[in-house]
Amino acid sequence: MNYLTEDDKNQLQQRLNEIVKVGQLLKLKSLADWQELVSRYSQETGEPILAKFHTDKNHSVTGIYYVLPERKVEVDDNAPSPLDEAIIHLASQSQVEGEDGKGFNLDDLDWGINLANQIEQGYKMSPQEAHDAHARIAKYRRQLVKANLSLPPIESIIYHYDSTVAPMATIEGASLDAPLDHPKHLLSTLQKEPEPLESSRLLLDSGFLLEKIARQFRSSNSELDGFDVIQAGTAILGAGFVAVGRLREAFRRMEAEKLLKDPQLKDHAGSIELIAQDLDIQFVSAQDIVSARGDSITFIAEPHFSNDSRLRLSQWIEFVDSHQRSLIEAVDDTRQVKPIGKVCSSDFSNDIKRCHENQKQLNTLVTQTVEREKPLKILGGAISPEDFYHRCKNFFQASEAANDRKFYPNLNYEVSNNNGLKVSWKQGNIRVTDNEELILSIDNRGGYQVTDNSDLTTITYLSSLPTQTEEIKQLENQNKLFNSLKSHPYYESKTGTIQVVGLGIFNFQPSPNGCLIQGISTQNNQEFWRSDQRVEKNTLPPNLSIQIADKLSRPMRSDSNSQLIADCRGEIVD
């Protein structure tokens, strides 16, 4: 049962591949995050898509499929249900003597044969029965395939059992190309670093959208020495810009395809398209240079292109020339490049040659400037080594002040997280290591000497370290409370309630990632705390956070209701 054409399948593949790149940029770590990202991103960019998983009896993920819930499909109401057919087939195979490994296993045998008999006598399962039966026979898919039968996702066949539900278009991941074909391939790909050029393209073309979606996700590196330093949404702060003058890939290809069809212009069109492609590549580095300086690049808007092929190519050459000049003058404000002028539509050779020369000049300028200034790429732009150095220094100064200590530049300081990421201050130099492997160092002796093997997300996180004493105190107190909550027996058992008199309760419950802790106020029933793998919400005053943490860290008696009762004024009243 396939409601999607080959073109539909190809379009879905392209959209999902784009979402994979977004997932890499956001550093997704779980299949549950993939489900959420597919849903959010697809709703914002077109037709909604839902990612679903096949699981075995142990609830382990064995496969993946995708649902298009709003796609209207035509069905034959008189066609038999594939689920009914599958149950009847498995029951018949179970009764064939001497055929081991066919039909239902012993656990399902009586249930399956009885249900098959009822179906053959005209029984129609309820929606819930259909869901349960579908989940129960999913493990027999290989048998069904050998019998030329299929077991489509429940979403595409539930209409047989519930007249209020419309059939949905679905497609198995196994029919798509890697990495969408299998959960293991998908998870492995999501954990890879995105290509720098691809990251910049996504941020430039979809910055506002990514910022909106990213606010829902946090990276596993978001906690530095227990500090909830930054969330992915903050990491992309500043990425909401769209460079209006960038030669977008789709535009460039569209123009080239139109002009390449003209036999007299195709060579010229091919040349200018290659120049424009190189220009886009240099744009990324040039943007980093200018962004690290705190400046921006100004472009002219896309012109209204003529329908005449020769005039259209002339306009396109002038457009590329204006971009080249804008980039050159932005990277080196002492240079002024003479405009190419009005392009002659009779012979384009000299004008294209001029564009080639400008591009060589731009390539050399950008390469030399990057080598000299070494801008550090962050999500949404770049930061200079000098700014990064001082932000780290300010963090260490504020951290010492938060603990009533003085910062001495000649001493050594360091901060690390649970994932092996460490930032060190050693006699005036900054070192960043990942599990003891050096990924970034900034040496301030005789100028900023930079060794950079890091990724843009790590630099983004570290460049956003808190630099205000009060902010660090608040984060420290928050982290102490979080650690105290995680040390409580309820956290390991994933169930229980801690009561704080005058404030509310901390409720422990299972979550896909471990244990979800919710703090609910008794006054207005509002959530004041939420944490899973990290703190996601905290509206408690800093002094109250540390008071509760102190009480939780002390040995307490357990009463019959398994509740810890602490007064928010700091008095034990159990």
Helices and strands as residue ranges (DSSP letters): H 6-25, H 31-45, E 50-55, E 61-68, H 82-94, H 106-120, H 127-137, G 138-140, H 141-146, H 154-157, G 158-160, E 169-172, G 173-175, H 183-190, H 196-214, E 223-224, E 227-228, H 232-235, H 249-260, H 266-292, H 309-331, H 349-373, E 376-378, E 381-383, H 385-402, E 412-416, E 421-426, E 429-434, E 437-443, E 449-452, H 456-463, H 469-487, H 489-493, E 496-501, E 504-511, E 514-521, E 527-531, E 535-538, H 542-553, E 565-567
